[in-house]
Amino acid sequence: MEQTATISVVTATESDLDAVLEIERDGRPEGGQVDFVASAITGGRCLVARDGATVTGFAILDRSLFGQPFMSLLKVRPADRRRGIGTALVQEAISATEGDRLFSSTNASNTAMRMLLGRLGFVSSGFIENLDPGDPELIYLRWLGGAGPAAITAPVEAPD
């Protein structure tokens, strides 16, 4: 994997919207998650990777998974894949996360994302069937700041 020295990851601004939507559409002329992406950008929850002035990828952070920190979307321009851009985005998402954990998810068929998350210390945390028929959504967890199962000292009591 080649890491380009000119890659930087920053919080997206409104001027990044068109470039992010182009990547999100992944070559489709219409559609995409325009409102979702625009809301993430205006809310300061979208990170963009730049190679010089060109937006090459983005990640969206939110709390849409049961109120937990969640990297809900990560995309890199097809021409820029395998250059370390996804790694840089995930690493910045980890750094930007407040709390002791960060979740992400991907379809079982997305081998590249599964491998990326595994390389960066994410572990399997379950799955959801029937979002995309025949392609379960796999949930991943990255413990942050030394937190994790070993850090839990008191047993968890079941509610009465």
TINU-16629 format. One line per 10 residues: number of its first residue (from 1); for each residue x, y, z of C-alpha. Coordinates in Angstrom, 2 decimals, padded with zeros to 5 digits, always signed. Layout:
NUM	X,Y,Z ~ ...
This chain:
1	+000.00,+000.00,+000.00 ~ +001.44,+003.33,-001.04 ~ +000.98,+006.27,+001.35 ~ +001.11,+009.63,-000.39 ~ +002.84,+012.34,+001.64 ~ +000.39,+014.99,+000.45 ~ -002.69,+013.32,+002.01 ~ -004.29,+015.34,+004.77 ~ -007.49,+014.67,+006.70 ~ -009.58,+017.60,+007.91
11	-013.14,+018.38,+008.92 ~ -015.22,+018.98,+005.79 ~ -016.62,+022.41,+005.01 ~ -019.67,+023.34,+002.96 ~ -017.41,+023.95,-000.04 ~ -016.59,+020.19,+000.03 ~ -020.21,+019.11,-000.46 ~ -020.12,+018.60,-004.25 ~ -016.86,+016.61,-004.13 ~ -018.11,+014.44,-001.26
21	-021.41,+013.78,-003.06 ~ -019.54,+012.81,-006.21 ~ -017.61,+010.20,-004.22 ~ -020.74,+009.07,-002.38 ~ -022.61,+008.53,-005.66 ~ -019.71,+006.36,-006.86 ~ -020.27,+007.17,-010.52 ~ -024.07,+007.19,-010.44 ~ -025.38,+010.38,-012.08 ~ -028.25,+010.88,-009.61
31	-029.22,+009.82,-006.12 ~ -027.00,+009.46,-003.17 ~ -027.58,+010.55,+000.36 ~ -027.59,+014.30,-000.26 ~ -029.41,+015.35,+002.92 ~ -027.45,+012.92,+005.10 ~ -024.09,+014.10,+003.73 ~ -025.03,+017.80,+003.83 ~ -026.20,+017.47,+007.44 ~ -022.96,+015.74,+008.42
41	-020.89,+018.46,+006.81 ~ -022.81,+021.36,+008.36 ~ -022.77,+019.53,+011.71 ~ -018.98,+019.11,+011.64 ~ -019.29,+015.30,+011.54 ~ -017.69,+014.68,+008.14 ~ -013.96,+014.22,+007.62 ~ -012.40,+014.57,+004.18 ~ -009.09,+013.31,+002.87 ~ -007.31,+015.62,+000.46
51	-004.49,+015.03,-001.93 ~ -003.46,+018.63,-002.45 ~ -006.74,+020.42,-003.19 ~ -008.58,+017.28,-004.37 ~ -011.03,+015.51,-002.05 ~ -010.16,+011.82,-002.36 ~ -012.37,+010.29,+000.35 ~ -014.58,+010.99,+003.33 ~ -015.88,+009.53,+006.57 ~ -019.02,+010.44,+008.49
61	-019.17,+010.16,+012.27 ~ -022.43,+010.19,+014.18 ~ -024.30,+008.47,+016.99 ~ -026.87,+006.63,+014.90 ~ -026.01,+003.21,+016.39 ~ -027.89,+003.16,+019.71 ~ -026.39,+006.54,+020.66 ~ -022.82,+005.23,+020.39 ~ -019.98,+006.83,+018.40 ~ -020.33,+005.35,+014.92
71	-018.41,+005.78,+011.69 ~ -021.49,+005.35,+009.55 ~ -019.95,+005.91,+006.14 ~ -016.45,+005.72,+004.67 ~ -015.78,+006.08,+000.96 ~ -012.70,+006.65,-001.16 ~ -012.68,+007.60,-004.84 ~ -012.11,+004.42,-006.88 ~ -009.04,+005.93,-008.59 ~ -007.50,+006.67,-005.17
81	-008.05,+003.32,-003.44 ~ -005.12,+001.31,-002.07 ~ -003.14,+004.49,-001.29 ~ -003.72,+004.63,+002.48 ~ -006.58,+007.13,+002.29 ~ -009.08,+004.85,+004.03 ~ -006.51,+004.17,+006.75 ~ -005.88,+007.89,+007.23 ~ -009.63,+008.59,+007.47 ~ -010.25,+005.82,+010.01
91	-007.25,+006.87,+012.10 ~ -008.53,+010.44,+012.21 ~ -012.03,+009.18,+013.08 ~ -010.50,+007.26,+015.99 ~ -008.63,+010.38,+017.15 ~ -011.74,+012.54,+016.85 ~ -013.96,+010.18,+018.84 ~ -014.83,+011.15,+022.39 ~ -015.48,+008.23,+024.68 ~ -014.15,+004.71,+025.03
101	-015.34,+003.10,+021.79 ~ -016.01,+003.61,+018.12 ~ -018.30,+001.38,+016.07 ~ -018.44,+000.92,+012.32 ~ -020.17,-001.49,+009.98 ~ -019.92,-002.95,+006.51 ~ -021.58,-005.58,+004.37 ~ -020.14,-009.08,+004.66 ~ -019.29,-008.85,+000.95 ~ -017.01,-005.80,+001.49
111	-013.74,-007.65,+002.04 ~ -011.58,-004.52,+001.68 ~ -013.42,-002.68,+004.48 ~ -013.41,-005.75,+006.71 ~ -009.64,-006.08,+006.28 ~ -009.10,-002.35,+006.87 ~ -011.07,-002.40,+010.12 ~ -009.25,-005.52,+011.29 ~ -005.82,-003.98,+010.57 ~ -006.79,-000.94,+012.64
121	-007.82,-002.89,+015.72 ~ -011.57,-003.21,+015.24 ~ -013.16,-006.45,+016.40 ~ -016.40,-008.13,+015.40 ~ -019.34,-007.02,+017.52 ~ -022.32,-008.68,+015.82 ~ -024.36,-008.47,+012.65 ~ -027.74,-007.41,+011.31 ~ -029.61,-009.55,+008.80 ~ -032.01,-008.35,+006.08
131	-030.77,-004.82,+005.44 ~ -029.38,-006.03,+002.11 ~ -030.87,-009.47,+001.38 ~ -028.20,-012.16,+001.43 ~ -025.45,-009.74,+002.53 ~ -025.49,-009.22,+006.33 ~ -024.28,-005.94,+007.82 ~ -021.32,-006.72,+010.09 ~ -020.81,-004.49,+013.13 ~ -017.27,-003.72,+014.30
141	-015.96,-002.12,+017.50 ~ -012.69,-000.38,+018.31 ~ -012.00,+000.13,+022.01 ~ -010.26,+003.44,+022.68 ~ -007.88,+004.68,+025.35 ~ -007.22,+001.32,+027.01 ~ -010.91,+000.59,+027.48 ~ -012.32,-002.79,+026.65 ~ -013.49,-006.01,+028.20 ~ -010.30,-006.32,+030.28
151	-010.92,-002.84,+031.71 ~ -014.29,-003.89,+033.18 ~ -013.74,-004.82,+036.82 ~ -017.25,-005.12,+038.27 ~ -019.68,-007.78,+037.06 ~ -022.65,-006.52,+035.09 ~ -025.86,-007.22,+036.99 ~ -029.06,-008.16,+035.18 ~ -031.95,-005.79,+035.89 ~ -034.55,-007.00,+038.39
